[in-house]
Each structure stands twice: as C-alpha cells, then as structure tokens.
Amino acid sequence: ARVLEIAKRLSLQAARGEVVEEEGCERHQEPLKVFCKDDEAFICAVCRESRAHRSHAVLPAREAVQEYKGQIEAHLQALKEDREKLLGFREAEMRRSW
C-alpha cells in the first residue's frame, strides 16, 4: 500500500509537470535507497544498518518497485477480468428481465 501511494503521488506530480523530488528519511535526511520487506517500508542506508532492520530482508528500492509493480499489474488485470464478467452477467439479467 505504501509503495502504491508513493507511485500514485509521483505519477500525479509528473503528470502535472511538477518537479518530482526524491523523498528522504525523516530521521537521517538520507535518500531512501532500500526497501525493507519485513516492514514493507523504504529506508535509508543508515536505517539499514540499525538494529531495527539489520536482520530484515531488504531489496534495492528500484528492484522493490519493479517487483511490486508486477504484482499490482497482475491484480489489476484480474480485477478487470472480474469486472468484465460481472458486466456480462448484469447485461444478461437485464435482457432476461425485459
């Protein structure tokens, strides 16, 4: 959900022609270059080395974005297919009731 929210915000800013600024760590003011899979959050390199995340599974931010983008697209495709089926059922019911 966090990844999706960030992607939406960046897409809206880019669509408006606004300068897209890279978000930074609130705690360390460092760029968010790593994604913690355990906490499902982007973190900076300093946070990565902290006790809170040291034992967690992490990915580079770009890889995480691509991974989650693929998952989101797959879910979106399934939802589109379900929607088409429902619209077909609705149309069939409307014809039957007439």
N, C-alpha and C positions, 0 to 999 in steps of 0.2 A: 504494500500500500504506500509506503514511504517513497519507494522508487517511482511508482506511478505518479504520485503527487509532484515529485521533483520534475519528472519528464513532462507532465502537463504544464507546469509553470514555465519551464524553459521553452516549450513549444509555443505557448501564448506570447511570451516575450519576443521570441524570434519572429513570429507572425506579425507582431506589431512593429517590427523593425527596431525594437529596443536592444540596447547592448546587453548581452547575456553575461552576467558576472558569475564567476565560479564561487560557489558557497564555500565558506571556510569553517573550521572547527571553532565553536563558540568558546571553548576552553583555552585552546592554544593558538588560535588565529593562524592555523596552518591549513593548506588545501586538503580537501577530503579525497584522498587518493586510493583508499582501501575500503572494501565492503566487508563488514563482519557478518558472516552467515548466521552465527548463533544469535546475535542481537538484531539481525536484519536492519542494519544501520550503516551509513557511510561514516568512516572515521579517518583521522589524520594519522601520520606515521608515528607521532608521539603517543597517541592513544593506543596504537597497535602494540607498542612495547610496554604499555602499562599492565599492571596485574589484572585489571578488569578484562583485557582482551588477549593476553599473551597465549593462553591455551585454546583460544577460539579458532575456528576455521575461517580464513579470510580469502578474498579474491581481489585482484586489482579492480578498481572501480569500473573501468571500461568493459572488462570481461563480465562483471556482475550485471551491468546494464544490458549487454547483449543476451545474457542468459535469461534474465527476467523479461526482456523484450520478446524473446521467442515464446516464453510461457504465456505472456499476455496475449500475443497474437493467436496462439493456439486456442486459448479460452475464448477470445473474441470470435474466432471462426466457428467454434462450437455453439456459441450463443446465437450467431447469425443463422446457423442451420436450424436451431430450435425455433427461432422466430419465424423462419420461412414455413416450417411445419405447422406452427400454430396459426399462422395466417391462412394456410391452406385449409386447416380444419374449420376455421371461422367462416371462410368463404363457402365451404361445403355445407355447413349448418345453415347459413343464410339462404342458400339456394333451396335446401330441403324445407325450410320453414315457409318459403314463398310458394 
